[in-house]
Amino acid sequence: MIKSFFFGCMFLLVFANLSNAQTYLKQQGTVKQLFVKDKPYLILGGELGNSSASDNEYMKNIWPKMTAMNVNTILAPVYWDLIEPEEGKLNFTLVDSLIANAKRNDIKLVFLWFGVWKNSMSCYAPYWVKKDQQRFQRATDKNGIGQEILSPFYENNLNADVKVFKELMKHIKTVDSKDQTVVMIQVENEIGMLPEARDHSPLATAAFKKPIPAAFFNYLKKNKDSLMPEFKAVWERNGFKTAGNWEEVFGKSLATDEIFMAWYYADFINKLTDAGKSEYNLPMFLNTALNYKKEAKPGEYPSAGPLPHVMDVWKSAAPRIDLLSPDFYNPDFKYWNDLYVRGGNTLFIPEIRFEQGVGGKAFYAIGHHSAMGFSPFSIENGSKEETAEVTATYKLLDQLKPIVLQHQGKGTINGVLFDKIDAKKEIKMGDYILTFSHDLSLGWSAKAKDEKWPITGALVIQLAADEFIVAGTGVVVTFKPIATNTRAGIGYIDEGVFKDGIFVPGLRMNGDQSHQGRHLRIPEGDYSIQKIKLYTYK
């Protein structure tokens, strides 16, 4: 009797621990996945505009709109100046309201900590910090003129940020660890130095003249063969030196200024992140303001943030950060995606311009790069017509979540993204070559003659040797065996839906929709999930 009671208690204890399992990241194949309550989770997100979460009344009409758009995660700012309007007096009313309303609407949250820095500047630091410039030192330009940027070189700036961030994480754990509504934290927002490549304040200048920290040299020597090529080239130009100050090792240049600032920004963020995780160990990431043009010089863009060319600096100085993530307001979507999956970094897109093509980009990022999630910016704004693309895309991805998460990182999922310039892609999967094309390339639509084509995209998952799922919009797919002297035939194509991870067929599309067995097609403007069964013949 006593033994059975003991084992019963042990079972309840283990069950309780499992039911309250912490949100965490877990490696699957080549990528990390987000786990919530021990289940993998795909973020179909939307980031709120900067001010929306600052007023509970304003948020009332946003929640039902997010549900209607099939959003499962809201990325919402939490503001230092509103949490600590007076030093030491904390107010978590807005935080609690976001958590309560998210639970009520079955939506998860990613909190964006607008603390010391937001878009380079310190605009969300409290008034009592901003006005006390003796205590809370600012970065300066080379002429000693103060900038609207709190310097990372002064302990008071770090300590004030750490103090409130620790309290925020402690509060989230207290009110939400059981439900796990808050699943990730973005630490600050788009860190970077403007309008010059580095801070010239007294402590910054002193640090610039000191020897480079030994920890950085240890990282460089250990990872020399796997450094990002653009960063390695800067180090190589001065002879791969492993002793000296910043200019002695990397040479006198704006690139050196940026590397120097990246180290001290990253060191600040690592200490802040470590302090927050000590209270509640949620996954934490950084977002990045990308160069608006590739040839821009440090200081002409927010320099020294976690950009691809200084990613090694950030990985060295900020190991407590789990992901480095790009924000997209510039072209070359594929180019920048490729740069953010190097060095074992998993792609997560926390912010992207809300415009035509976001649907295709979501299919591509989640399919081709096994992205952890996708999130258009200012998603609460826009008419029903303007939000229709995200609504339709997320409707499909919501159905596909179980199967997408099962295949991510394993080489059995991929994605394509098309416009008029880049309108065709071959993908090898298993024993087949799949040729994807933009739907308008068929020439069947009047839009095919337009100067620009709508951006379209899709993802593909290989279920078996001769069975594939294609989901997306505006694509045509043909199939060819890799083996010579054989041809691929279409056994059947079913359009359908996924319910609880199981495909439920609807229309059999073996006639006009497949051009009598020639291809699989999802017309531009339509959003569809199609399952195809192939066979080979001679």
C-alpha positions as CSV (number, residue, x, y, z in Angstrom):
1,M,0.0,0.0,0.0
2,I,2.8,2.4,1.0
3,K,4.8,1.4,-2.1
4,S,1.9,2.0,-4.5
5,F,1.2,5.4,-2.8
6,F,4.9,6.3,-3.3
7,F,5.0,5.4,-7.0
8,G,1.7,7.2,-7.5
9,C,3.2,10.3,-6.0
10,M,6.3,9.9,-8.2
11,F,4.1,9.5,-11.3
12,L,2.1,12.7,-10.4
13,L,5.4,14.6,-9.8
14,V,6.9,13.5,-13.2
15,F,3.6,14.2,-15.0
16,A,3.5,17.7,-13.4
17,N,7.0,18.4,-14.5
18,L,6.2,17.3,-18.0
19,S,3.0,19.3,-18.2
20,N,5.0,22.4,-17.1
21,A,8.0,21.6,-19.4
22,Q,9.8,24.8,-20.3
23,T,9.7,26.4,-23.7
24,Y,13.0,25.6,-25.4
25,L,14.9,25.0,-28.7
26,K,15.8,21.6,-29.9
27,Q,17.9,20.5,-32.8
28,Q,16.3,18.5,-35.6
29,G,18.6,17.7,-38.5
30,T,20.2,20.9,-39.7
31,V,18.0,23.3,-37.8
32,K,16.6,24.2,-34.4
33,Q,12.9,24.0,-33.6
34,L,10.9,25.8,-31.0
35,F,9.2,23.5,-28.5
36,V,6.3,24.6,-26.4
37,K,5.0,22.2,-23.8
38,D,7.3,19.5,-25.3
39,K,5.7,19.9,-28.8
40,P,7.4,21.5,-31.8
41,Y,5.9,24.9,-32.7
42,L,5.8,26.8,-36.0
43,I,5.4,30.6,-35.6
44,L,2.8,32.0,-38.0
45,G,3.3,35.4,-36.7
46,G,2.5,39.1,-37.0
47,E,4.5,41.9,-35.4
48,L,2.5,44.8,-34.0
49,G,3.3,48.4,-34.9
50,N,5.6,50.1,-32.4
51,S,2.8,51.8,-30.4
52,S,-0.1,49.4,-30.6
53,A,0.7,47.4,-27.5
54,S,1.1,50.6,-25.4
55,D,-2.7,51.0,-24.9
56,N,-5.1,48.3,-23.8
57,E,-8.1,50.0,-25.4
58,Y,-6.4,50.3,-28.7
59,M,-5.6,46.5,-28.6
60,K,-9.3,45.5,-28.1
61,N,-10.1,45.3,-31.8
62,I,-6.8,43.8,-32.8
63,W,-7.2,40.4,-31.2
64,P,-10.2,39.2,-33.3
65,K,-8.5,40.5,-36.4
66,M,-5.4,38.4,-35.7
67,T,-7.6,35.3,-35.1
68,A,-9.4,35.9,-38.4
69,M,-6.0,36.1,-40.2
70,N,-5.0,32.7,-38.8
71,V,-2.1,34.3,-36.9
72,N,-1.0,32.0,-34.1
73,T,1.7,34.2,-32.6
74,I,1.9,38.0,-32.0
75,L,5.2,39.7,-31.7
76,A,4.5,42.6,-29.3
77,P,6.8,45.3,-27.9
78,V,7.1,45.7,-24.1
79,Y,8.4,49.1,-23.2
80,W,11.0,50.1,-20.5
81,D,9.6,53.6,-20.2
82,L,6.1,52.3,-19.4
83,I,7.2,49.5,-17.2
84,E,9.5,51.7,-15.1
85,P,8.2,55.3,-15.5
86,E,9.8,56.1,-12.2
87,E,13.1,54.5,-11.1
88,G,12.4,51.4,-9.0
89,K,8.6,51.6,-9.5
90,L,7.5,48.9,-11.8
91,N,4.2,48.6,-13.6
92,F,3.4,45.4,-15.5
93,T,-0.3,46.2,-16.4
94,L,0.3,46.2,-20.1
95,V,2.4,43.0,-20.0
96,D,-0.4,41.3,-18.0
97,S,-3.1,42.5,-20.4
98,L,-1.2,41.1,-23.4
99,I,-0.7,37.8,-21.7
100,A,-4.4,37.5,-20.6
101,N,-5.8,38.5,-24.0
102,A,-3.4,36.2,-25.8
103,K,-4.6,33.3,-23.7
104,R,-8.2,34.2,-24.2
105,N,-7.6,34.2,-28.0
106,D,-5.4,31.0,-28.1
107,I,-2.5,33.1,-29.4
108,K,1.2,32.8,-28.3
109,L,3.4,35.8,-27.7
110,V,6.9,36.8,-28.5
111,F,7.9,39.9,-26.5
112,L,10.1,42.5,-28.0
113,W,12.1,44.2,-25.3
114,F,12.3,47.9,-26.1
115,G,14.9,48.7,-23.5
116,V,18.2,50.5,-24.0
117,W,18.0,50.4,-27.8
118,K,15.3,50.4,-30.4
119,N,16.3,50.9,-34.0
120,S,19.7,52.1,-32.8
121,M,18.3,54.9,-30.6
122,S,17.4,54.9,-27.0
123,C,13.9,56.3,-27.5
124,Y,12.2,53.9,-25.1
125,A,14.5,54.5,-22.2
126,P,12.5,56.2,-19.4
127,Y,12.5,59.9,-19.0
128,W,14.5,59.7,-15.8
129,V,17.3,57.9,-17.7
130,K,17.2,60.3,-20.7
131,K,17.5,63.5,-18.6
132,D,20.3,62.3,-16.3
133,Q,23.2,62.4,-18.8
134,Q,25.9,62.4,-16.2
135,R,24.7,59.1,-14.8
136,F,23.6,57.5,-18.1
137,Q,26.2,58.3,-20.6
138,R,25.5,58.6,-24.3
139,A,27.6,57.6,-27.3
140,T,29.3,60.5,-29.0
141,D,30.5,61.3,-32.5
142,K,34.2,62.0,-33.2
143,N,33.6,65.7,-32.3
144,G,32.2,64.7,-28.8
145,I,28.6,65.5,-29.7
146,G,26.2,63.3,-27.8
147,Q,23.9,61.0,-29.8
148,E,20.4,59.7,-28.9
149,I,22.1,56.4,-28.1
150,L,23.1,55.2,-24.7
151,S,26.6,53.9,-24.8
152,P,27.3,50.2,-24.2
153,F,30.6,51.1,-22.5
154,Y,29.1,52.5,-19.3
155,E,28.1,50.2,-16.4
156,N,25.2,52.4,-15.3
157,N,23.4,51.9,-18.7
158,L,23.9,48.1,-18.4
159,N,22.9,47.9,-14.8
160,A,19.7,49.8,-15.2
161,D,18.7,47.7,-18.2
162,V,19.6,44.5,-16.4
163,K,17.7,45.4,-13.3
164,V,14.3,46.0,-15.1
165,F,14.8,43.1,-17.6
166,K,15.4,40.7,-14.7
167,E,12.2,41.9,-13.1
168,L,10.3,41.5,-16.4
169,M,11.5,37.9,-16.8
170,K,10.7,37.1,-13.2
171,H,7.2,38.5,-13.6
172,I,6.5,36.6,-16.9
173,K,7.6,33.4,-15.1
174,T,5.3,34.1,-12.2
175,V,2.2,34.8,-14.3
176,D,2.8,32.6,-17.3
177,S,5.2,29.7,-16.8
178,K,2.3,27.2,-16.4
179,D,0.5,28.3,-19.6
180,Q,3.6,29.3,-21.6
181,T,1.8,32.0,-23.6
182,V,5.1,33.9,-24.0
183,V,7.4,31.6,-26.0
184,M,10.4,33.8,-26.9
185,I,12.0,37.1,-26.2
186,Q,13.6,39.5,-28.6
187,V,16.4,41.3,-26.7
188,E,16.3,45.0,-27.7
189,N,15.5,45.9,-31.3
190,E,17.7,46.5,-34.3
191,I,20.9,47.4,-32.4
192,G,23.3,49.5,-34.4
193,M,25.6,52.6,-34.4
194,L,24.7,55.7,-36.3
195,P,25.7,58.1,-37.9
196,E,29.3,56.9,-37.4
197,A,30.7,53.4,-37.3
198,R,31.7,53.6,-33.7
199,D,31.2,55.4,-30.4
200,H,33.8,58.0,-29.6
201,S,32.9,58.6,-25.9
202,P,35.8,58.6,-23.5
203,L,35.4,55.0,-22.3
204,A,34.8,53.8,-25.9
205,T,38.0,55.5,-27.0
206,A,39.9,54.0,-24.2
207,A,38.6,50.5,-25.0
208,F,39.5,51.0,-28.6
209,K,43.1,51.5,-27.7
210,K,43.3,48.5,-25.4
211,P,44.3,45.0,-26.5
212,I,41.5,42.9,-28.0
213,P,39.9,40.7,-25.3
214,A,41.6,37.2,-25.1
215,A,38.2,35.5,-25.4
216,F,37.8,37.0,-28.9
217,F,41.2,35.7,-29.9
218,N,40.4,32.3,-28.6
219,Y,37.3,32.2,-30.7
220,L,39.1,33.3,-33.8
221,K,41.9,30.7,-33.4
222,K,39.5,27.9,-32.7
223,N,37.1,28.7,-35.5
224,K,39.6,30.1,-38.1
225,D,38.6,27.6,-40.8
226,S,34.9,28.2,-40.4
227,L,34.7,31.9,-40.0
228,M,32.3,33.8,-42.3
229,P,34.4,34.6,-45.5
230,E,33.8,38.4,-45.5
231,F,34.9,38.6,-41.8
232,K,37.9,36.3,-42.3
233,A,39.0,38.5,-45.2
234,V,39.3,41.5,-42.9
235,W,41.4,39.5,-40.4
236,E,43.5,38.0,-43.2
237,R,44.3,41.4,-44.8
238,N,46.4,42.3,-41.7
239,G,48.1,38.9,-41.4
240,F,45.8,36.9,-39.0
241,K,47.4,38.7,-36.0
242,T,46.5,37.3,-32.6
243,A,47.8,40.0,-30.4
244,G,47.3,43.8,-30.3
245,N,44.6,46.4,-30.2
246,W,41.7,46.7,-32.7
247,E,43.6,48.7,-35.3
248,E,46.8,46.6,-34.9
249,V,44.9,43.4,-35.6
250,F,42.3,44.5,-38.2
251,G,43.9,47.6,-39.6
252,K,42.7,51.2,-39.6
253,S,39.3,51.2,-41.3
254,L,35.6,51.6,-40.9
255,A,35.4,47.8,-40.9
256,T,37.6,47.7,-37.8
257,D,35.4,50.4,-36.1
258,E,32.4,48.2,-36.8
259,I,34.0,45.0,-35.5
260,F,35.0,46.8,-32.3
261,M,31.5,48.1,-31.7
262,A,30.0,44.7,-32.5
263,W,32.1,43.1,-29.7
264,Y,31.0,45.6,-27.1
265,Y,27.4,45.6,-28.2
266,A,27.4,41.8,-28.1
267,D,29.1,41.7,-24.7
268,F,26.4,44.1,-23.3
269,I,23.6,42.0,-24.8
270,N,25.2,38.7,-23.5
271,K,25.2,40.1,-19.9
272,L,21.6,41.3,-20.3
273,T,20.4,38.0,-21.8
274,D,22.2,36.0,-19.1
275,A,20.6,38.0,-16.4
276,G,17.1,37.6,-18.0
277,K,17.6,33.8,-18.5
278,S,18.7,33.5,-14.9
279,E,15.1,34.4,-13.9
280,Y,13.2,32.6,-16.7
281,N,15.1,30.7,-19.3
282,L,13.1,31.4,-22.4
283,P,14.7,31.3,-25.9
284,M,16.1,34.7,-26.8
285,F,17.0,36.2,-30.1
286,L,18.2,39.4,-31.8
287,N,16.8,41.1,-34.9
288,T,18.9,43.0,-37.4
289,A,18.4,46.1,-39.5
290,L,19.9,45.0,-42.8
291,N,22.0,47.2,-45.0
292,Y,19.6,49.2,-47.3
293,K,22.2,48.6,-50.0
294,K,25.1,46.2,-50.2
295,E,27.7,48.9,-50.9
296,A,26.8,51.1,-47.9
297,K,29.6,51.8,-45.5
298,P,29.6,51.3,-41.7
299,G,27.8,54.3,-40.2
300,E,25.6,54.7,-43.3
301,Y,23.5,51.8,-42.0
302,P,23.0,50.7,-38.3
303,S,26.5,49.4,-37.9
304,A,27.8,46.6,-35.6
305,G,24.4,44.9,-35.1
306,P,24.2,41.2,-35.8
307,L,24.8,41.5,-39.5
308,P,26.2,38.6,-41.5
309,H,29.6,40.1,-42.0
310,V,30.1,40.5,-38.2
311,M,28.1,37.4,-37.2
312,D,31.3,35.8,-35.9
313,V,31.8,38.6,-33.4
314,W,28.3,38.2,-32.1
315,K,28.6,34.5,-31.8
316,S,31.8,34.9,-29.9
317,A,30.7,37.7,-27.5
318,A,27.0,36.8,-27.1
319,P,26.8,33.0,-26.8
320,R,23.6,33.3,-24.6
321,I,21.7,34.5,-27.6
322,D,19.9,31.6,-29.4
323,L,19.2,33.1,-32.8
324,L,20.3,36.0,-35.1
325,S,17.4,37.1,-37.3
326,P,17.0,39.5,-40.2
327,D,14.4,42.2,-40.6
328,F,13.4,42.8,-44.3
329,Y,12.7,46.2,-45.8
330,N,15.0,45.7,-48.8
331,P,15.2,43.5,-51.8
332,D,17.3,40.4,-52.3
333,F,15.2,38.2,-50.0
334,K,16.9,35.0,-51.0
335,Y,20.4,36.5,-50.8
336,W,19.9,37.6,-47.1
337,N,18.2,34.4,-46.2
338,D,21.2,32.5,-47.4
339,L,23.5,34.6,-45.2
340,Y,21.4,33.9,-42.0
341,V,21.6,30.1,-42.2
342,R,25.4,30.0,-42.1
343,G,27.3,28.7,-39.1
344,G,24.4,26.6,-37.8
345,N,22.1,29.6,-37.3
346,T,18.4,28.8,-37.8
347,L,16.3,31.2,-39.8
348,F,13.5,33.1,-38.1
349,I,12.0,36.2,-39.8
350,P,10.5,38.3,-37.0
351,E,9.8,41.4,-39.2
352,I,9.2,41.9,-42.9
353,R,7.5,44.6,-44.8
354,F,3.7,43.9,-45.2
355,E,3.3,44.0,-48.9
356,Q,2.5,41.8,-51.9
357,G,4.6,38.7,-51.9
358,V,4.7,38.0,-48.2
359,G,2.8,34.8,-48.7
360,G,5.3,33.5,-51.2
361,K,8.1,34.5,-49.0
362,A,6.6,32.6,-46.1
363,F,6.3,29.4,-48.1
364,Y,9.9,29.8,-49.3
365,A,11.5,30.6,-45.9
366,I,9.6,27.8,-44.1
367,G,10.1,25.3,-47.0
368,H,13.6,26.0,-48.4
369,H,15.3,27.1,-45.1
370,S,13.1,25.2,-42.5
371,A,12.5,28.6,-40.9
372,M,11.2,28.7,-37.3
373,G,8.6,31.2,-38.2
374,F,7.6,34.3,-40.2
375,S,6.1,37.6,-39.2
376,P,5.0,40.6,-41.3
377,F,5.3,44.0,-39.5
378,S,2.4,46.2,-38.5
379,I,0.1,43.3,-39.2
380,E,-2.9,44.9,-37.4
381,N,-3.1,47.6,-40.1
382,G,-4.5,47.2,-43.5
383,S,-7.9,46.4,-45.0
384,K,-9.3,42.9,-45.5
385,E,-8.2,43.0,-49.1
386,E,-4.6,44.0,-48.1
387,T,-4.4,41.2,-45.5
388,A,-6.0,38.5,-47.7
389,E,-2.6,37.1,-48.8
390,V,-1.4,36.5,-45.3
391,T,-4.8,35.1,-44.3
392,A,-4.8,32.6,-47.1
393,T,-1.1,31.7,-46.6
394,Y,-1.5,31.1,-42.9
395,K,-4.6,29.0,-43.5
396,L,-2.6,26.5,-45.5
397,L,0.4,26.6,-43.2
398,D,-1.7,26.1,-40.1
399,Q,-3.0,22.9,-41.6
400,L,0.5,21.9,-42.7
401,K,2.2,22.6,-39.3
402,P,2.5,18.9,-38.1
403,I,3.9,17.6,-41.4
404,V,6.2,20.7,-41.9
405,L,7.6,20.3,-38.4
406,Q,8.1,16.6,-39.0
407,H,10.2,17.2,-42.1
408,Q,12.2,20.4,-41.3
409,G,15.9,20.0,-41.3
410,K,15.8,16.5,-42.9
411,G,16.2,17.3,-46.6
412,T,12.6,16.2,-47.4
413,I,11.2,19.7,-47.5
414,N,12.0,22.6,-49.8
415,G,10.5,25.9,-51.1
416,V,10.5,28.2,-54.1
417,L,9.9,31.9,-54.7
418,F,9.3,33.5,-58.0
419,D,8.9,36.9,-59.8
420,K,9.3,37.7,-63.5
421,I,13.1,37.9,-63.4
422,D,13.5,34.7,-61.3
423,A,10.8,32.4,-62.6
424,K,12.1,28.9,-62.6
425,K,13.8,26.5,-60.3
426,E,14.9,22.8,-60.4
427,I,14.9,20.8,-57.1
428,K,16.2,17.3,-56.7
429,M,14.1,15.2,-54.2
430,G,14.6,11.5,-53.9
431,D,14.6,9.9,-57.3
432,Y,13.0,12.9,-59.1
433,I,13.9,16.3,-60.5
434,L,11.0,18.7,-59.8
435,T,10.9,21.8,-62.1
436,F,9.0,24.7,-60.6
437,S,7.9,27.7,-62.6
438,H,5.9,30.8,-62.1
439,D,2.4,30.2,-63.1
440,L,2.4,33.2,-65.5
441,S,5.2,31.6,-67.4
442,L,2.6,29.4,-69.0
443,G,1.3,32.5,-70.8
444,W,-2.3,31.6,-70.2
445,S,-3.1,34.7,-68.3
446,A,-3.3,38.3,-69.5
447,K,-1.0,39.2,-66.6
448,A,1.8,37.3,-68.4
449,K,2.4,40.4,-70.6
450,D,2.7,42.8,-67.6
451,E,6.1,44.4,-66.9
452,K,6.1,42.9,-63.4
453,W,4.6,39.7,-62.1
454,P,3.2,39.2,-58.7
455,I,5.6,37.4,-56.3
456,T,4.5,33.8,-55.8
457,G,5.9,30.8,-53.9
458,A,5.3,27.3,-52.6
459,L,6.7,24.6,-50.4
460,V,7.1,20.9,-51.3
461,I,7.4,17.9,-49.0
462,Q,8.4,14.4,-50.0
463,L,6.1,11.9,-48.3
464,A,7.4,8.8,-50.0
465,A,9.7,7.8,-52.9
466,D,7.0,8.8,-55.4
467,E,4.6,10.9,-53.4
468,F,4.8,14.7,-52.8
469,I,2.7,17.5,-51.2
470,V,2.9,20.9,-52.9
471,A,1.3,23.9,-51.2
472,G,1.3,27.6,-52.1
473,T,0.2,30.0,-54.8
474,G,1.1,30.7,-58.5
475,V,3.3,27.7,-59.4
476,V,3.5,25.0,-62.0
477,V,5.5,21.8,-61.3
478,T,6.7,19.1,-63.7
479,F,8.5,15.9,-62.8
480,K,11.4,13.9,-64.3
481,P,13.2,10.8,-62.9
482,I,16.9,11.2,-62.2
483,A,17.4,7.8,-63.8
484,T,18.0,7.9,-67.5
485,N,15.7,6.2,-70.1
486,T,12.6,6.6,-67.9
487,R,9.8,9.1,-67.8
488,A,7.6,10.3,-65.0
489,G,3.9,9.8,-65.1
490,I,1.2,11.4,-62.9
491,G,-0.8,8.6,-61.2
492,Y,-3.2,11.2,-59.7
493,I,-3.3,14.6,-58.1
494,D,-5.7,15.3,-55.2
495,E,-6.5,18.8,-53.9
496,G,-7.3,18.6,-50.2
497,V,-6.8,19.7,-46.7
498,F,-5.0,18.5,-43.6
499,K,-6.9,17.7,-40.5
500,D,-4.9,16.9,-37.4
501,G,-1.9,16.0,-39.6
502,I,-3.9,13.7,-41.9
503,F,-4.5,14.6,-45.6
504,V,-8.2,14.5,-46.5
505,P,-8.6,14.5,-50.3
506,G,-11.1,16.7,-52.1
507,L,-11.0,17.3,-55.9
508,R,-9.3,14.7,-58.1
509,M,-7.4,16.9,-60.5
510,N,-6.3,14.5,-63.3
511,G,-7.9,16.4,-66.2
512,D,-7.7,20.1,-67.2
513,Q,-6.2,21.1,-63.9
514,S,-3.2,18.9,-64.6
515,H,-3.2,19.6,-68.3
516,Q,-4.1,16.0,-68.9
517,G,-1.3,14.6,-66.8
518,R,1.5,17.1,-67.8
519,H,2.0,19.1,-64.6
520,L,0.7,20.1,-61.2
521,R,-0.6,23.7,-61.1
522,I,-1.7,26.1,-58.5
523,P,-2.9,29.3,-60.4
524,E,-1.6,32.7,-59.4
525,G,-4.1,34.1,-56.8
526,D,-5.3,30.7,-55.7
527,Y,-4.0,29.0,-52.5
528,S,-4.0,25.2,-52.5
529,I,-2.6,22.0,-51.0
530,Q,-2.2,19.3,-53.6
531,K,-0.9,15.7,-53.2
532,I,0.6,14.0,-56.2
533,K,1.4,10.3,-56.8
534,L,4.0,9.5,-59.5
535,Y,5.1,6.5,-61.4
536,T,7.7,5.8,-64.0
537,Y,7.6,4.3,-67.5
538,K,9.7,3.9,-70.6
